[in-house]
Amino acid sequence: MRMLKRASALILRRGITTYQRRLCKNDCHLRVHPSVSQALAENKPVVALESTIITHGMPYPHNLSTAKEVEAIVRAEGATPATVGIIEGEVHVGLSSEELDHLARCKSSLKVSRRDLPYVVSKGLSGGTTVSATMIAAHRAGIPVFVTGGIGGVHRDGENSLDISADLTELGRTPIAVVSAGVKSILDIGRTLEFLETQGVCVATYGALKNFPAFFSPQSGFTSPYQVSNPEEAAELIASTLSLGLQSGILLAVPIPGEHAAVGQEIEEAILAAVTEASAKGITGRDVTPFILQKVNDLTKGKSLQANIALIHNNAKVGSQIACALSKQMNGGKHRGNTRRHGKSDSDSDIVVIGGINVDFIAKGKTKTLQFGQTNPGSVCQSFGGVGRNIADSLSRLGRRPLFISATGADSHSDAVFNYCKHMNTSGVARLEEQSTATYCVVIAESGEMSLGLGDMDIHQQITEQYVSQFEKQLSAATLVCLDGNIPVSTIDYVCSIASRHNINVWYEPTDPEKACKPFLSDSWKSLSYSSPNLAELCTMNKTLGLPTPEVLPSSFDEVLSVAVALSRPLLEHLHCLVVTLGANGLLVCGEHDAASVNLQPRKQKRRRQLCALHYPALTVTAEETMNVSGAGDSLAGALMVGILQHQDTDSCVRMGLLAARLSLASPHPIAPTLTLDSVDPNKFQAEHWPKPSFMWID
């Protein structure tokens, strides 16, 4: 972990500036509960739950007790519940007991669908999320399974009124598995299924038959296109959908338990009466469902409420079992779309990352000054870092299959590391007896000032040329090799020699000013293609080559830019591209001119070229949003690499990097568990939110 004198300086180092104002961008209004965040980080099963059943589906206190019972069922099955709700303009994924009680009692809560999200958030209001809004929040948080009672659909007479629930269109564009008791029987089920087909939604009944359930009844008179018999089959279906990248959801229809289906006919008769009354009273739109449910409950003397609770309990049980099966399959590598884990070789990796793994302990005091020699009040958290590990993690979450080469001890820390990194290909990580996994402990005062840091990094020297040479076949065939500055000079020299012989592109992440010199101690640097230094590291590189550098780093913007360009120029004689992070002054991309931009695409051969630079202003992040400052630069580098390998244009590559860095800053982990290709897609953000880069020639 790179730690400067002040934690804020780490943010500035990677081109992210903070200031005190609320700015609604990306996920700044998404609040993931710590228990949910931790479960996602550890690849444990999580089940999303909606909250309109709390705010609009049942009267108090039945709504609160049902919500707590459903969460208890999810926990009993081995998963973590994540009830989604909006409280004072913030979208919560996972609610505390107090927050559940607040929503259950709140008389002014709104019913929030996709359409309503911007307004409710902008006004700081509270509300229960419908299926569509819950899907959006769950997907943003990285949760693949969502349990609800029943989904919305095409309303009766919908062919004339065009009253169609946003749940259906959301299923067509958000890759979430929705576990429900089918479609509410007050709707036009036939047209709903037709509409789902048009939206490309895979529909399957859970159980022995294909009968499509109608909420209170196990049969609707219609059948599903498909059927899955158990949690494992359902999990395989979900995994296949995710691996195909279809960007559409799955509807898993679970029939109501048989012992409660007997009252189905009585409830259906009550529904017909309630629908007739609603029509007579002119009740339309979003008010229809709450009215009918309350009326049906009155007509059946509570039997419909009991059946409603029973089917929700059953859905929670089934959905949790599916989430657990999915987690087991994804972690165990059973699905063919997964990367392989530590101890298994993977010859398909087109990227190789060689670098360090750290277990970080961050202790932050709660007082302005720390008193040495005694216990101080504060908080201590553990995370998993190391520049190489962070970059490999970032690449893995963004859909690549990097082979990660590193070393740990055979100790409890390494056990924790491998458990956390199950989503990564760690087959190149050596576990060494009688060695200690790298650890770093930093003590920070309340102000952010670092008081003390201790590191045990000796094991990084065990990432030797001899060990890495075992992977020469993978290195020779790689599209890109990434090195961090923690590894020995001899290992860097060896990899650069391989790159030179096989024309492999190498990205060097210098890690800190002291280690930035390593490739430049010999001609190895001439085999590098990319590097991402800050200004101090760039100075070290030039100084190591015997080139003139400023005695003091400049502070004004114009001088910073001028010095960065001047120091980049001699390195570009051999390097293809430099990405120079300028702290609060943004990001400078230097390289070959191509159509008024910098060509980031891997070069096939060296040639004379016209050089230029693009300066991108810093992306702003508020201090309120910032939770972690140790992985933003590594997230940026990883996303840049993915953009380059996807042949994205330069603006898109840089924006992907900046968005990944934002997610990292807002997460308690160096690399955000919510990092996905979707979350860093610059096309999903309005063009006016992106500052225009400035162009300059390099003589």
N, C-alpha and C positions, 0 to 999 in steps of 0.2 A: 504494500500500500504506500502510495506516495503522500507524504505528509509534510507540508511546509509549516512555517512558523504559525500561521493562522489558518484555521480551517477555511475561512472565506477565500484566502489566496488560492486554494486548490480549485475553487470554482472559477476564479478569474483566469487561472492557468489554462483552462480548457475552453476559453471563449464563452463562458456563461457568466453574465453579470446579474446581480440581484439588486432590487430596490423595493422600498415599501409602498406598494400599491397593488390592488387586486387586479389581476389580468386574466380574463377568461380565455385560456387557450388549452387545447388538448384535454388532459385529464385533471386540470387543477381543481375541479369540483367533484372529483371521484375520491371517496374516502374508503379504503379497504381496511376492514377490522384486522387488528394484529393477528388474531387466531387464524383468519382466512389467509392473510399474507404469508404467515409461517407455513401453513399447510401447502399452499401453492409452491412456495420455495422448496419445500422438501418433497415435492411431487406426490403428495398424499391426496386422497379423494376429497373433493369439495362438491357440495350440492347447493345450487342457487335456489332461492325460494322467493316468490312474489309477496307483495304486501297489500294488494287491493282486497284480499280476503280479510285482512286485519282492519283496513279503513272503511271498506264498503260492503264486504261480503257477509259479515255476521255482526250481531249486536254485541256490545260489551256486557259481561266479561267473557262471553264465549269466544270472541275473536282473540283475546289475549291468551286464554288457556289453550286454544287450538294451536296458536302459533308456537307456544312453548312446547306443547306436546309433539308437534311436528319436528321441531328442532331436536327434541330428545330422541325421537325415533331415528333421525339421521345419525346422531352421535352413537346410538346403540348399535347401528349397523357398521360402524367403523369409519364414518365420513364426518367432515366438518360442515355444519350448516352455514349458509351465507344468505340470510334474509336481506333483500334489497328494498330500500325505502329512501324517501327524500325528506330530509329534515333541515328546515331553514335554508333551502337553496343548495344543499350539498347532497350528492347521491352517495348513499352509504351502501357498501357491499359487506354485509355482516353487521348486525345490530346488537348492542348491549342489552341487558335486561331492562335498563332504564329507558333506552330508546324504543324498545318494543312497547313498553307501557305507555310512552308518550304518544306513539302512533295509535295505539288502541283506544286511548281516551280522547284524542284530538277531534274536536267537532268541526274544525275548518279544513281538514285534510282534503286535498283534491285527488281525483282519479287521474293518474298521469300515464299517458301513452307516449309514443314517439313524438307525436305532434305537440304535446304539451311540455315536453322536457325543457326547451329553451326558455319559455315564459316562466315556468315554475322556478327554474334556477335563477334567472335574471331578477326575479322579484323576491328571492329569498323565502319562498313558500315551502310548505310541507305537503307530502302526499304519499299515497300508496301507488306503487308501480304495477302497471298491467303486465300482461305477458310480453308485449313488444318492448316496453321500457326496461323490463327486467332482463330480457335477452340482450339488449344493448349494453347494460351495465355489466352483466355476467361475462359477456364476450370481451369487454374492455379489460376486465380483471383477469381474464384467462381461465374462466371456468367453463368446461364443456358440457355439463349436465345441469338441467334446470327442471325442477318439479313444480307442478301446479295442479289445481283441481281440474279445470277444463279450459280449453282455449275458446276464443271468440270465433266467429265465422260469418258466413253470409246470412243476413237476417231474412226472415220470411218476407216474401214480396221484394227481396233484394234485387231481382231483375228489373224492377221498376224504380225503387228508391235508391239503388246503388249503395245501400247501407252495408258495407263490408268491413269487418274488423281489421285494424292495422296489424293484429296478431298474424294474419295470413301472409301479408306482404313482408313482414319481418322474418317469418320463417323462410321466405324465399331469398333473403339477402344476408342473413346472419347465421354463421355455422355453429349452432347450438342444438343439442339434443333436448327436446321438450318432452317430458314424461307427464302425461295427463290422462284423465278418464275419457278421452275423446273430445267431442264437441258438445256443448250444452244443447240439450234437447229442445230448447226454445228456438233454435236456429234451423235453417234449411241445411240439413246435413249433406244431402246429395250435391247441392251446388257448392257447398264448402269443400267437399272432396275434389270436385272438378276444378275449383279455383286453386287448391293446393297443387294439383297436377300441373296446372298452367305455370305456377310459380316454381316448378321443379323441386318440390319438397318430397322427400322420401317418407312415406307413411307406412308404418308397420304396427300390427296388433301384437301385444305382448301376451303370450299364452299359447294354448294348443290349437286355437281356431283363428280364422281371419276375420271373424265378425267384428265390425267396427262399433265400439261402444258409444252410447249416447248419454254420458255423464251418469245419471241415476239408473240407467238401464244397461245391462251388458250387451244388448243388441239394439241396433238402430234400423235394421233392414238393409244396411249397406255393408260391403266388405272392404277391407284394406287391400292394397296391392300386394303387401308382403306380411310376413308373420315371423316373429322370433320367439323361441321357446323358453329361454333362460337368460340370466344376466350376461353370461359369456357371449352368447350370440348377439345380444343387443350391443355389447361393448365392441365386438368385431365390426358391427355395422357402423357404429360411431367412428371408430378408428379409421375405417376405410374412407368414410366421408371426409374426415380431417386430412388424411394423407393425399386425397385427390385434389384438395384445395378448391372444392366446388363453391365455397362461400354461400352455401344454402344450408338450411337446418334439416333436422329430422323430427318427425312427430311419432312418438311411441305411445300408442293408445292402450291403456291398461283398464280392463273391465272392472267394475265395482265388485267387491267380494260377494259371493253367492248368498251369504246369510243376510245381506242388506238389499239384495236385488229384488226380494219378494215384494217390497213396498213400491217397486218401480211403477207398476200399473196405476196405483193410487196417486202417485206423484205426477205421472203423465197426465192424468185427468185434471189434476189441480193446475198443471201448467197450461193446459188448453183454456181453462177458465180464466187464469191470470192474464194470458195473452189477449183474450177477448176484452177483458176489463181495461188493460193498458191501451189498447187501440181505441176503445170508447172514450177514454179520458184524454186521448191525444198525447200520450207519453211517447217520446221518440228518443233516438240517439243513445247516448251513454246512460240515460236515466232508465232505460227499459230493463236492463238486467237486474239492477238492485231492486226495482219495484217488483218484478216478477218473483225473484227469489224470496223476498219478504212476504209477498202474498201467498206463495206456495207454502211457505213455512206456517203461515196462519191457517190455511185451509187443511193442511195435513196434521195440524196440532203438534208441530215440532218434529214430525217424522222425517221430513226432507232435510232439516238441519242435521239430525243424527246421521242420516245417510251421507250427507255432504261431508261431515267430519270423518266418517268411516272411509270414504273413498280417498280423501286427502291423506289420511294416515296410511292407507294402503299404497298410494302413489309414492309417498315419502319412503316407505320401506323398499319398494321395488326400485325406485330411482337411486336410492343409496346403494343398493346391491349392484346396480349397473355401474355407478360411479366407481365403486371399489373394484369391480372386475376390469373396468377400463384402465384404472390406475395400475392395477397389477399387470395387465397386458403391456401397457406402455413402458413401465419400469422394467419389466422382464424381457422386453425385446421380442415378444411373440409375434407382434404385428410386423408385417414385412416393410412397413414404412419407417420403422424406428432405426436409430443408430445403435450400434453395439456398445457394450459397456466395458468397464475395466476388466482386463484378463482375457478379452477376446479380440482377435485381430480384425482389422477392417481395411481391406485393400481398396475400397471404393472412395476414400477420402480424396477430394481434389484440393484441399487446403491442409497444410500442416502448420501447427502452432507449437513453437518451442519456447518455454518460459517457466516462470515460477508459480508456485501455489503457496498462499499464506492462509493461516487461520488468524484473523484479526480480533483483538479485544480492544474495544473503545470505551474508556471510562471518562465520563463527563461530570464535573463537579456542579453542585447546585448553589455554590457561594462564589462571590466575586474573587476571593483569593483562597488558595489551598494552603492548608497548614501541614507542612511536612513533619513526620514523626508521630502523626496521630491519624485516626480514622476521620475522613471527611464525608459528608452526605453527598450522594451522587447516583448516577445510573451507569450500569455496565452492560454492554451488548456484544454479542459475538457475531461475526460474519465471515464469509469465505472470500478471499481476495487473491492477490498476486496478479500482475499485469497479464502474463500469459494465460492464466486461468480465466481472467475476466474477458479477454478477447475471444477465447475459445467458447466461453459461455454465451457471449453476445452473438457470435456466428451461429452457434447451435440453435439459439432461440429464433434466429432469423432464417431458418430453413436450410442451412448448410450442414456439411458433415465433416468438420475439421478433425484430423487426428491430432490429439494433444499429447505432446511429449514433455514430461517433467519428472520430478522425483519427490517422494514423501518418505517419512519414516514409517515403520510398521507399528504404529501406536494408536491410541484412541483418537487423536486428532485426525489421523488419516482415515480412520473409520468414518468419522463425521464428514470429512471432505467427500469421500466416495459416495456416501449416502446422499449428500446434497447434490452431487454432480451426476446423478443417474441419467439425466437427459443428454449427457455429453459422451463422446467417444474417448474414454480415458485409457484405452488399451496401450497407449505409449507411456503411461505413468509408472515408474518403478517404485515399488515399496521396499525400502531398504532396512534390513535389520540393524540394530544398534545405531540408528540414526534418528534424529528428531525432525518431525514435520516443521517447516518454517512457521514461526509464530511472531506476531508483532503486537505489542501493547502500547497504547498511547493514552496519556492522561491529559485531559483538556479542561481548562477552567471554564466557568460559565460563559465568559466573554468569547470563547472560541480560541483563546491563546493556548498553544501547546506548552504544557509545563514539563512533561517528561515523556520520552519515548524509549522503548526497549525492543530490540529485535534479535531474533535467533534465525538467521538466514543462511547458515553454513551449508545446508543441504543443497542449495542451488548450485554449489560447486560440483555436485555429483552428477549434474546433467552434462556429462563429459562427451568429448568427441568419440570415444570408444563406445559409449552407450548409444549415442545418437546414430552412429554408423550402422546399427542394426536395422535402421529404417531407411537405408539409402534408396531402396527400391521405391518407397513411397515418396521420398524427397525428389527423386529424379522424375517422377511422373506427375508431380503436383502442378496445379495451375498457379498457386501462390503459396509462399512460405513466409510465415511471420515469426520474427525473433524479438524477444524482449531483452533489455539490457542486463537482466539478472544473471544470465548464463555466462560461463567462462569465455574468455577471448578465444581460446583454442577451438571451442565449439562453434563460435561465430565464424572463424576463419574456415573451418571445415565445411560448414553449410554454404558459405559464399563460394568456395571452390566447386562444390557440386552445382551450384546455380550457374556459375560461369561456364562449366562444361556442357550443361544441358539447357542453357538459355531459360532458366527459371526466374520468375519475378519474386524478389524478396522484399518484404516490408520490415523495416527496423523501427521498433518503438523504444526510444532511448531510456525511458523509465525515470531518470533524474540526471541533473547536470554532470555528476561525477561519472556515471556509467555511459553517458552519451559518446564518450571518446572511443569505445572499444573497437568498432570496425575500422576506425580511422587511424589506428596504430600501425596499420599495414595497408596494402592495396586492396584489402577485402572490401572496403567501402565502394570501390568501383563496380562491384557486382550487385550492389543494392539498386532496387528500382524505386522504392517508396520509403519515405520516413516521415514521422509526425512529431517533430520536436517543438518545444516552446522556444522563446527567444534566448533564454539562458543556455539551453541545450544546443541550440544552433551556434551560439558563440563558442561553446566547448568544441564542437565539431571543427569549426574553422581554426581555432587555436591549436588543436591537435595537428592540423595539417600545416601549421606554421604560417597561417594567414593572419593579417591584421584584424583585430577586433576592438570594439570600444572598451575603454577601461571601466566605464560606468554605463549601465543600460539606460537608454533614453526613457523619458516619461511622457513627452508630448506625442500626440497621435501621429503627426506628420513625421517626426523623427523616428518613432517606432516603426512605421511603415517603410521608411527609407532604409533603415538599418536592416530590417528583415529581408527586403529585396536584395540589398547589397550582399548580405551574408549567404543568401540562397544561390546567388549567381554562380560562384565557383563550384558548388556541389552539383549543380545541374549540368556540368560538363559530362557527368557520368550517371547521376540519378535521373530517373524518368520524371519524377514528380516529388515536390516537397509540400507537405501540409503543415504550415507553421501556425501554432495557436498563440494568439496575442492577448490573451486574457480579456479584459474589458474592451479592448480594441478589436476583438473579433477574430477572424480566421483568414489566413492568407494562403491561397493555393497557387503554387508556382510550377510551371512546366512548359510543355510544347504548345505553341499557339495553334488553334484549330477553330476556324469560324467564329472569331471574336470571343473565344473561350479557351480554357486549358484542357488539353486532351488527357484524360485520366486513364484511358483504356490501356491494358498491358501492351507493351511494344514487343514486336517480334525480332527486331534488330535495331542496333544503335545507328543513328544517322545525324547529320547536321540538321539543326532545326532552329526556327525562330522562337524565342522564349517570351513568355508574358506571365502576368499574375492577375488573379482575381481576389479582391478583398470582400469578404462577407462580414457585415456587422454582427455583433454578438447577439445571440438569442436571449431574451430576458427571462429570468425566473425570479419570482418573488421570494423573499426570505421565508415567508410562511410556508411555501411549497417545499423548501429544501429540507430533506431529512438525512441525506448521505452525500458526501463529497468525494468519496474514494474511487468511484468507478466511472465518472462521467466521461473522462477522456478515453477510456478503454471502450466504452459503449460507442462513442463517436467514431473511433477507429474501426471497430468491428462493423458498424453499419455502413461506413464508407467503403470498406472492402466488399461487402455484399452488393452495394449499388454498382460498384465498378464491375464486378463479375457478372452482374445482370445486364451489363452494357447500358446502364442508365446514363443520361446526360449529366454533365458536371454539376449543374444546379441541383438536380434531383439527388445525386450522391451526397452532396454537402448537407442538404436539408434532411435527408434520412439520418445522417450523423447527428445533426443538431437535435432532432426529435428523440433519438435514442438517448442522448445525453440528458435531455429534460426528464425522461422517464427515470433514469438512474438517480438524478438529484432528488426526485420525489419519492424514492423507494428507500426502505431501510437496508436494502441489499445493494452491493456495488453494481450488479447488473439486475435490472428490474425483472422479477418473474413475469410481469405483464408484457415484456418486450416481445412483439411479434412483427411480421412483415406488415400486417394491417395497421399496427400502431405507429409505424414510421413511414406510412405512405403519404408523401407530400401532397398528392392530389386530393387528399381528404381534408385539406386545409385551404381556406380561401386565399387566392393569389395575393390580395392586398396585405395579408399578414406577413408576407415574406419580404424582408428588405432587399432592395436591388443591389447586387454586387457591383463594385467598381472595377474597371479594367485598366491595366497599365502594361506598357511594354517593358521588357527587361533587356537592356543593352548587352 
